[in-house]
Amino acid sequence: MTTTIVFASEKGGVGKTTSAVNLAMAFVVGGYKVLLIDMDPQGSVRFSFGIKGPVKLGTRQLLLDPSVPVDKLIYPGNGSGMDYIFANIDTLDEEKELSAVMNDPYALQRRIVSEGQRYDFIILDAPASTSLLTINALTAADLVILPLQCESLAMKSLKRFLLAFKTLQRKVNPGLRIAGILLTMYDRSLEVHRRISREVYDTLQDSVFQTIIPKVKEITEASALGQSVITYSINSVGATAYIRLSKEILDRFGLRPDNGRR
C-alpha cells in the first residue's frame, strides 16, 4: 500500500522543494521505494538533481493526456530506489493553458492510483499557491507536510493555508491528514527564530514535528550541486535531520514494515 505525501505552502522560499527531495531520499536510504513528482511549474525538483535541460514528458502529460501511460513519464533512478516525474510546464503560457483546461481536482489521483503497488511512498512537491495544481496534489494525497520558516510572514501564510485546508478536506478529500508542520531553515543563533519556534510549539503542539530542519551550509551546497544533502554528506547535521524526519513520520503513522506495510 502506497502512502502519498504532499509538501504544500502558500509562501515560497520556505524550503518546500528541498524538504520534499531530501525526505524522499531519506526514505530511499531506509530501504523504501519512492516516486517523487514535481507539481510545481518552477520545476525545481529536476534542478535539485542537476537536470538543467528541458523535459519532454512530465506533469503536463500526467494531468492532461491520459493516453500517455504513466510508465512513459517516469524517469528511473538507476537502481537508487527513487523514480521521478518532472515538471515540464516551462512557460507562463503553458501554465495558463494548463489552468484553463484542467478543472478536475481528481485528475492526478486517477493517474497515480495505478502506481500503488510499485512504490511505498509517492512524494508530491506542490506549487506555493492554492492553484488547481496544488488542489490536485492535495486531493491525491494521504498526508500533507507544511514547511514553515520561523518568520512572521510565514506564520500568516500558514494560518491562511490551514483555513483553506479545512475547506478542501471537507469538500474533496476527507481522508487527507496533516502529517505535521515542519520548521525549516532554522538558525538557533537568531532570537526571532527561537521565539517563533516556541510560539509554534506552544500553540500547535503535537501538530508540529519534533524534527527541525536547520539552516546549514551542507544543505545549500548540496542543492547548488544538484544533489540531496543525504547523498552529498550523509553524516552532516542537515542529512541527519531529514533521516530523523523520515523515522518520525514512519513511527507517527505506523508505516514501518512490521506494521503491515509490506
C-alpha positions as CSV (number, residue, x, y, z in Angstrom):
1,M,0.0,0.0,0.0
2,T,1.4,3.4,-1.0
3,T,1.4,6.4,1.2
4,T,1.2,9.7,-0.7
5,I,2.7,12.8,0.9
6,V,2.4,16.3,-0.4
7,F,4.6,19.3,0.6
8,A,2.5,22.4,0.4
9,S,2.8,26.0,1.4
10,E,1.3,29.3,0.3
11,K,4.6,31.0,0.8
12,G,7.7,30.3,-1.4
13,G,11.2,30.2,-0.1
14,V,10.5,28.1,2.9
15,G,12.4,25.0,1.9
16,K,9.5,23.1,0.4
17,T,11.2,21.6,-2.6
18,T,14.4,21.0,-0.6
19,S,12.5,19.1,2.0
20,A,10.5,17.1,-0.5
21,V,13.7,16.0,-2.2
22,N,15.5,15.1,1.0
23,L,12.6,13.4,2.7
24,A,12.3,11.2,-0.5
25,M,16.0,10.4,-0.3
26,A,15.8,9.7,3.4
27,F,13.0,7.1,2.7
28,V,15.2,5.5,0.0
29,V,18.1,5.3,2.4
30,G,15.7,3.5,4.7
31,G,15.0,0.8,2.1
32,Y,11.7,2.2,0.7
33,K,10.8,2.6,-2.9
34,V,9.8,6.2,-3.7
35,L,8.2,8.1,-6.6
36,L,8.9,11.9,-6.5
37,I,6.5,14.0,-8.6
38,D,7.1,17.7,-9.2
39,M,3.8,19.5,-9.5
40,D,5.4,23.0,-9.4
41,P,5.7,24.8,-12.7
42,Q,9.0,26.2,-11.5
43,G,10.5,22.7,-12.0
44,S,12.8,23.0,-9.0
45,V,13.0,19.2,-8.4
46,R,14.8,18.5,-11.6
47,F,17.3,21.3,-10.9
48,S,17.8,19.7,-7.4
49,F,19.2,16.7,-9.2
50,G,21.3,18.6,-11.7
51,I,19.0,18.2,-14.7
52,K,19.1,21.6,-16.4
53,G,17.7,20.7,-19.9
54,P,14.0,20.6,-20.9
55,V,11.9,17.6,-20.0
56,K,9.8,16.3,-22.9
57,L,7.3,14.2,-20.9
58,G,6.2,15.1,-17.4
59,T,3.4,16.6,-15.4
60,R,1.7,18.2,-18.4
61,Q,1.0,14.8,-19.9
62,L,0.3,13.3,-16.4
63,L,-2.6,15.8,-15.9
64,L,-3.8,16.5,-19.5
65,D,-3.1,13.4,-21.6
66,P,-4.4,10.1,-20.2
67,S,-3.4,8.4,-23.5
68,V,0.3,8.6,-22.4
69,P,0.9,5.8,-19.9
70,V,2.4,6.8,-16.5
71,D,5.3,4.5,-17.2
72,K,6.3,6.7,-20.1
73,L,6.5,9.7,-17.8
74,I,8.7,8.2,-15.1
75,Y,12.5,8.8,-15.2
76,P,14.1,5.9,-13.5
77,G,16.6,6.5,-10.7
78,N,19.1,3.9,-12.0
79,G,18.5,1.5,-9.2
80,S,18.7,4.1,-6.4
81,G,15.2,3.3,-5.2
82,M,13.7,6.6,-6.3
83,D,12.0,7.4,-9.6
84,Y,10.8,10.8,-10.8
85,I,8.1,12.6,-12.8
86,F,9.5,16.0,-13.5
87,A,7.5,19.2,-14.2
88,N,7.5,20.3,-17.8
89,I,5.3,23.4,-17.6
90,D,8.1,25.6,-18.8
91,T,6.4,28.9,-19.8
92,L,3.7,31.1,-18.3
93,D,1.6,30.4,-21.4
94,E,1.8,26.7,-20.8
95,E,0.8,27.2,-17.1
96,K,-2.2,29.3,-18.2
97,E,-3.1,26.7,-20.7
98,L,-3.0,24.0,-18.1
99,S,-5.1,26.1,-15.7
100,A,-7.7,26.8,-18.4
101,V,-8.1,23.2,-19.4
102,M,-7.6,21.4,-16.1
103,N,-10.7,21.8,-13.9
104,D,-10.9,18.4,-12.4
105,P,-9.4,18.1,-8.8
106,Y,-9.2,14.3,-9.2
107,A,-7.1,14.2,-12.3
108,L,-3.8,13.4,-10.6
109,Q,-5.4,10.9,-8.2
110,R,-6.8,8.9,-11.0
111,R,-3.4,8.8,-12.8
112,I,-1.3,7.7,-9.9
113,V,-3.6,5.2,-8.3
114,S,-2.2,2.5,-10.6
115,E,1.3,3.1,-9.1
116,G,0.1,1.9,-5.7
117,Q,1.7,-1.5,-6.0
118,R,5.1,-0.2,-7.2
119,Y,6.0,2.3,-4.5
120,D,6.0,2.6,-0.8
121,F,5.8,6.4,-0.9
122,I,4.8,8.9,-3.5
123,I,6.1,12.4,-2.7
124,L,4.4,15.4,-4.3
125,D,6.0,18.9,-4.5
126,A,3.1,21.3,-4.9
127,P,3.3,24.9,-6.0
128,A,3.4,27.6,-3.4
129,S,-0.2,28.6,-4.0
130,T,-3.7,27.3,-3.8
131,S,-4.0,26.8,-7.6
132,L,-5.6,23.8,-9.3
133,L,-2.2,22.1,-9.4
134,T,-2.0,22.3,-5.6
135,I,-5.6,21.2,-5.2
136,N,-4.9,18.2,-7.4
137,A,-1.9,17.3,-5.2
138,L,-3.8,17.7,-2.0
139,T,-6.7,15.6,-3.4
140,A,-4.4,12.8,-4.3
141,A,-2.5,12.8,-1.0
142,D,-2.9,10.9,2.3
143,L,-0.7,13.3,4.3
144,V,0.4,16.9,3.9
145,I,3.6,18.4,5.3
146,L,3.6,22.1,5.9
147,P,7.1,23.6,5.8
148,L,7.4,26.7,8.0
149,Q,10.2,29.1,8.2
150,C,10.5,30.9,11.5
151,E,9.3,34.3,10.3
152,S,6.2,36.3,10.8
153,L,5.1,36.3,7.1
154,A,5.4,32.5,7.0
155,M,3.2,32.3,10.1
156,K,0.5,34.4,8.4
157,S,0.7,32.2,5.3
158,L,0.3,29.1,7.4
159,K,-2.9,30.4,9.0
160,R,-4.4,31.1,5.6
161,F,-3.4,27.7,4.3
162,L,-4.9,25.9,7.3
163,L,-8.3,27.6,6.7
164,A,-8.2,26.6,3.0
165,F,-7.1,23.1,4.0
166,K,-10.2,22.6,6.2
167,T,-12.5,23.6,3.3
168,L,-10.7,21.3,0.8
169,Q,-10.7,18.4,3.3
170,R,-14.4,18.7,3.8
171,K,-15.3,19.1,0.1
172,V,-12.9,16.8,-1.9
173,N,-10.6,14.7,0.3
174,P,-12.0,13.8,3.8
175,G,-9.1,11.3,4.2
176,L,-6.4,13.9,4.0
177,R,-4.5,14.5,7.2
178,I,-1.8,17.0,8.3
179,A,1.3,14.9,8.9
180,G,2.9,17.8,10.6
181,I,4.2,21.4,10.4
182,L,7.9,21.3,9.7
183,L,10.2,24.1,10.9
184,T,12.8,24.7,8.3
185,M,15.9,26.9,7.7
186,Y,16.1,27.2,11.5
187,D,19.0,29.3,12.9
188,R,19.2,28.9,16.7
189,S,21.5,31.9,16.9
190,L,18.6,34.2,15.9
191,E,16.3,35.3,18.7
192,V,13.4,35.7,16.3
193,H,13.7,32.0,15.2
194,R,13.8,30.8,18.8
195,R,10.8,33.0,19.8
196,I,8.6,31.9,16.8
197,S,9.5,28.3,17.2
198,R,8.4,28.5,20.9
199,E,5.2,30.1,19.8
200,V,4.5,27.4,17.2
201,Y,5.1,24.5,19.6
202,D,3.1,26.2,22.4
203,T,0.1,26.9,20.0
204,L,0.1,23.9,17.7
205,Q,1.8,21.3,20.0
206,D,1.6,17.8,18.5
207,S,0.8,19.2,15.0
208,V,4.5,20.2,14.8
209,F,7.2,17.7,14.0
210,Q,9.8,17.3,16.7
211,T,12.4,17.3,14.0
212,I,13.6,20.7,13.0
213,I,15.5,21.3,9.7
214,P,18.5,23.6,10.5
215,K,19.9,26.2,8.2
216,V,23.3,24.7,7.5
217,K,25.8,25.1,4.6
218,E,25.7,21.4,3.6
219,I,22.0,21.7,2.5
220,T,22.7,24.8,0.5
221,E,25.9,23.4,-1.1
222,A,24.1,20.1,-2.0
223,S,21.3,22.0,-3.7
224,A,23.7,24.1,-5.7
225,L,25.5,20.9,-6.9
226,G,22.3,19.2,-7.9
227,Q,22.2,16.6,-5.1
228,S,20.3,15.8,-2.0
229,V,22.1,16.6,1.2
230,I,21.9,12.9,2.1
231,T,24.0,11.9,-1.0
232,Y,26.2,14.9,-0.6
233,S,27.1,14.5,3.1
234,I,25.2,11.7,4.8
235,N,26.8,12.4,8.2
236,S,26.1,16.1,8.2
237,V,23.6,17.8,10.6
238,G,21.3,18.5,7.6
239,A,21.2,14.9,6.4
240,T,20.7,13.6,9.9
241,A,17.7,15.9,10.3
242,Y,15.9,14.6,7.2
243,I,16.6,11.0,8.1
244,R,15.2,11.7,11.6
245,L,12.1,13.3,10.0
246,S,11.5,10.1,7.9
247,K,11.7,8.0,11.0
248,E,9.3,10.3,12.9
249,I,6.8,10.0,10.0
250,L,7.1,6.2,9.9
251,D,6.5,6.0,13.7
252,R,3.8,8.6,13.9
253,F,1.6,6.9,11.3
254,G,2.6,3.3,11.8
255,L,4.2,2.9,8.4
256,R,7.1,0.6,9.1
257,P,7.1,-2.9,7.6
258,D,6.3,-4.6,10.9
259,N,3.1,-2.6,10.9
260,G,1.8,-4.4,7.8
261,R,3.1,-2.1,5.1
262,R,4.9,-4.9,3.2
